[in-house]
Amino acid sequence: MTNRVVPAPQDFQKMCKQAERDHESKKLVVLMDRVKRQIEERKSGVRKVEAPMPPVSALSGDSGVFRLPSRSAIFER
């Protein structure tokens, strides 16, 4: 039988809290980068605004054939 080192529950809780802090700090860095990029775009006056996609009708052309939606609520109540 092998002896495994099992960390104490307090150590596990500390590790979980540290992992949560690391994850939150990564999300914060991504958010800060996005805000910096937006500020630079506003200063330079270059804005990449794409036109929104036109709505897709359920009918496909004049044939009158209905197209199923990509996510249907048939099985939901």
Buried (B, 14 or more C-beta within 10 A) or exposed (E): EEEEEEEEEEEEEEEEEEEEEEEEEEEEEEEEEEEEEEEEEEEEEEEEEEEEEEEEEEEEEEEEEEEEEEEEEEEEE
